[in-house]
């Protein structure tokens, strides 16, 4: 369970760090993946930063219930991305679905510990 927690948090950090840097630089690569800058993309950058910051925090304080909540929210948004974007062929959508698949495995492994925390 703990290794999956650390790997999932590391995935968040490794994926989001370069994306955040490229977003701050207004990189053409970001424009190609997420479209040109709009207020909506600025909001998305804030959400990505929050996920990044919480992931870094949880690397040092890996409370299963907190990790479960973070990953569950991410799975929901990643799995619904094809519906909101309107295609499954977008590279961001594809990577979201692949990451969500791994996060689901982590959620399943964390669930017994989280259930125990809730019951007690």
Secondary structure, 3 states (H helix, E strand, C coil): CHHHHHHHHHHHHHHHHHHHHHHHCCCHHHHHHHCCCCHHHHHHHHHHHHHHHHHHHHHHCCCHHHHHHHHHHHHHHHHHHHHHHCCCCCHHHHHHHHHHHHHHHHHHHHHHHHHHHHHC
